[in-house]
């Protein structure tokens, strides 16, 4: 199953370094296929939704460490849980850190998927947790299965994590399987984190949030499914009042509170979430159809598992070559995708398909195909 391999907060964050080149390039990148987010919104566009909104009377002080009541009410309604269970965080990254901080104990470990979001392992190391990996295989379509997670659990496991829809592979763990896993972990004295940042973007059967399942801490954010990464807001869900107070205390130590200005924007976004989610689903679905056609044409060179949800997929070179030279050549032609070595899988690459409108996405894929055939 493996360990963290010595990775910690001083380990270079390859993915973030790569993405920053695309985000802040001059002139701006026209065909960003590295991004894992959806179509962009301006503040003007967001405030104009519904009956419109104004921020003029927002007091620029501190918010409460657990987050404003209106925002927790909105997230509780979104997830179908008591809003008192919700704690607002500085993105899903702070939610993850809080959950590991409050779960950590001497000699304990955490079970994480591999490949998975590259920040998970180093953050676990910061909190003194050993890492055991669930190896997601191409043979099983990168599926996270309860039986595989449980095989990685031992008597020192404090917490396990599943990410659904999964980053980078786009697979979905059905709610019934999550329930089975959460119950089995409870019997072993461990808890389950369900990373739901892409919920509810599914391309097949729709899934209900896992937030109401016993022995589950859900974490989510405004960045992915709601396409508002610039708000830097996330949340975690904890039903037990004592544990929730510990998490709120941790949040107070870490960042004190969120910005009340951004929380007001988030409340307005949730009031109009169907518009945001519909736009994302339309863009992602149209582009996924285009991408599927492209992957069929490129099937002599690339393999892939079509995503079941989320905004990313994880194709690979059939001959096993390192994808970084190709990704560098592609970026030089104005079409960045994320090299697989950012995820510990050099022969892969992560491709995002929900940021660009169909025309731009099609143009970017055309460049991708040309560079692919030139390599």
ABEGO torsion letter per residue (X at the ends): XEBAGGBBAABBBAAAAAAAAAAABOBBBABBAABABBBBBBAAAAAABEAEBBAAABBBBBBBAAEBAAAAAAAAAAAGBBAAABBBBBEAAAAAAAAAAAABBBGBBBBBBOBBBAAAAAAAAAAGBBBBBBBBBAAAGGBBBAAAAAAABBAABABBBBBOBBOAAGBBBBAAAAAAAAAAAAAAGBBBBBBAAAOBBBABBBBBBAAABBGBBBBBBAABAAGBAAAGBBBBBBABAAAAAAAAAAAAAAAGBBBAAAAAAAAAAAAAAAAAAAAAAAAAAAAAAAAAAAAAAAAAABBBBBBABEABBBBBBAAGBBAAAAAAAAAAAGBBBBBAAAAGBAABBBBBAAABBAAAAAAAAAAAAAAAAAX
